[in-house]
Amino acid sequence: MTKAYRGMSMEGTIARWYDASNGKAPSRYDEQVAKVRQHAPKGARILEVAPGPGYLSIALAGTGDYTVTGLDISETFIAIARGKALDAGVPVDFRLGNASAMPFNDDTFDFLICCAAFKNFADPAGALREMRRVLRPGATGLIIDLRRDVSRQAVRDDVARMGIGVVSRAFTRFALRSFLPRRAYTKAEFEALVSKAGFGAHEIRQTPLTLEVELRK
C-alpha cells in the first residue's frame, strides 16, 4: 500500500495521543456535524476521509440520518474507531485504505468530509482527484484543516476549549504552533491545488484557525 501520510513511523503513538486529546472536545464534533447538515440531506451516503479515531463519523451515524463510511491509512486509528463505533452501537464502515487510491467505485458518495488531515497527505493532488472521482455528480466535499499562517491567539483559544490536562494542553499548543503549521497550506497554495483537480466549483473560507475548502463536483 502506498503511503498517504507523511511521517508514518510514529503513527501508533500519534494516533493514541490524538484520540486522547480530541475525545475531550465533543463540541468540536457537534460543530462539524452541523456543517455536514448544511450540505448533506437525510439519507445521504457520506465518506469521511482520514477519520482518525472516528468521533465525527460516529456522531454522524448516530443521528440516524446518514450511511457513513470512514477511510484511513492508519491501522491503529481503524482499530480505535471500530471499537468506539461498537461501543456506541452505531453502524460505521471503517475501511483501511489510501486517500490517493480509494477502494470505492466512481460516483459513490453524496457528501465527503476531511478534517485536520489533508496537510498530512503525501499526495495531496492525488487525494483531491480521488475525492472528485468518488463523489456523485453535483455532490459536495468539505476539507477543514489548519492554516499555515495560524495566529498564536487562535491556537490558544482552540486549545483552551478542549478541556484537556496540563501536559496534553502544552503539547497540543506546541504542535499547533510548530510542526503542524509547517505541513499546512495557505489559502493561495490550496487554491492552486484545487484549481487543477477538476472540480466544477469551489470556495475557500478562512477562520482564525483553519481553511474551509468547499468543493462541488
N, C-alpha and C positions, 0 to 999 in steps of 0.2 A: 504494500500500500504506500503510495506517495505521501510524504508528509504534507499536511495542510497548515500546520502551525510552525512558527519559528521558535526554536529553543525548546524541544520536547524532552530533553534529558531529565528534567526535574518535574515532569508532568504530574506524577502522582502526588508529590509534596505540594505543588502549587494548587492542584485540584482540591486537596483537602483544606488548604488554607482558604481558598476562595469559597468553598462550601461553608466553612465556619464563619467567615466574615459576612457573607451575603445572606445567610439564613437568619440573621438578626435584623434584617432590614425589610420586613414584609411590606411596608408602604411603597417601596420601590416597585414591587411586582404589582401592587394594586394600580399604580400609575401606568405601568406598561400594559396591563390588561385593558385599562380604559383607552389607551391609544389604539390597541388592536380593535376594540369595539367600534372605533370611529371608521374603520375600513372594512372589517370582516362581518358579513351578515350571519345570522344564525344558520347553522348547518354547513358553514364553510369548512373546507379542509385546509388546515394550517400546518405549515412547516416552520419549525424553529431551527435555524442553523446555529450550531455550536451552543446548545442549551446549558452546557456545564452541568451543575448538579440538578438541573431540571425544574427549578422553582416556578419559572414563568409557564413552561409547558403544562405543569401540573395544575397551576392556577387556572389556565385557560380551559383545560379539560374538566376541571372541577365546576365550571359554570354550567356544564351540560349542553352548551350551545355549539361546540366545535368538535371535529375529529382532528386530533393533534398528533403530529409526528415530530420527533426531535432527532437531529443528525449531529453526531460529534465524533471526532477522531480519537478522543481520549478514552481508553478502556476504563480508567478509574472513574471518570465522570459518568460514563454509561452505567457502570455498576451502581454508583451512588444514586443516579436518577431513577433507575429501575426500582431500587429499594424504596426510595421515597414515594414513587407512584404506587407501589404495592401497599405501603403503609397508609397512604391517603385514600386508597380504594378507588382510584380513578384510572381509566384506560388511556395510556400514552404509549405510542410505539416508538421507543427509543432505539435508534439504529447506530451502529458503529460504521463510520464512513468519512469520506474526504469531501470537504466543501467544494473543491475544484474538480471533482469527479463523482457526482452524486448518484447513488444507486436507485434512481427513480426515472420513470418514463417522462417524456415530454408532456407539458401541459397538464400536470398532475394536481397542482395546488391552487387554491383560491386566494391565499394570502401567505406571505413569508415574512418572518422577522428574525433579525440577528442583533443581539445586544452585547456590547462590551467585548466583542471577539474579533471583529473584522481586522483590527490593527495587527493581529497575530497571524494572519493568513500568509503563508509563503508565496501563494499565487493569487493575489487579490483580483487581478484581471480575469483569471480563470474562474474564480468563485463568482464574480459578477455574471459572467457568461452562463454559468450553471444555474444561478438564480433565475435569470431570464428564461432559460430553457424549461425549467420545471414549473414555472408559473403558467397558468392558463391565460389565453388572450384577454386583455383588459384587466388582469389581476394586478394587485399591488404588492410591493415588497417594501419593508421598512428596516433600515440599518440605523442603529443608535450606538454611537461609540464616542470615546474620549476624544476631544480635540487637542491637537498638538500644542496650541497656544493657550491651554487652560491656565487660569489665574490661581494664585495661591489661595485667594479668598474663596473661590469656587470649590477648591479641594477641601478647605476647612469646613465649609458649610455642608458639603456632601458627607464627609466622614462623621461630622457631629450628629447627623440624623440616623446613623447606622445603629447606634446603641450597642457598640462593641466595647470590649475591655480595653484597658490602658495599652497593653502590649500590641494587641491587634490594631488599635487605633493608630498607634505610632507607625507601625509597619505599613498600614494602608495609606496613610498620608505620604510616607516616603515613596511608596510605589507609584502613587498618582502624581507625585511631583517630579520623579526622576526617570526611571527606565520605561514606564508605560507611555508617557507622552512622546518619548523618542521613537516609539514604534507607531504612534498615531499619525493622522493626516490633518493637514489644514483643509479649509473649505476648497481652496483652489486646487489642491492636489486631488481631492476626492472628485471634484468636478471633472478633472482631466481623465480620471479612471472611468467614471460613469459615462462620459460622452462617447467612449469607444466600445461600450458594452452592448449597444443595440437596443436599449430601451426606447419605447415610444415617447416617454416624457419623464422628467424627474425634477425634484425640488430639494434643495439642501438648506435646512434651517439650522441656526446656531442658538444654543443655550450657553450660559456661562461655563458649563462643564462639558457639553457634548456637541457633536454634529448629529442631526437627524436627517437621514437621507431617504426620501420617499421616491420609489421607483414604480413606474407604470409600464406594463408590457404592452 
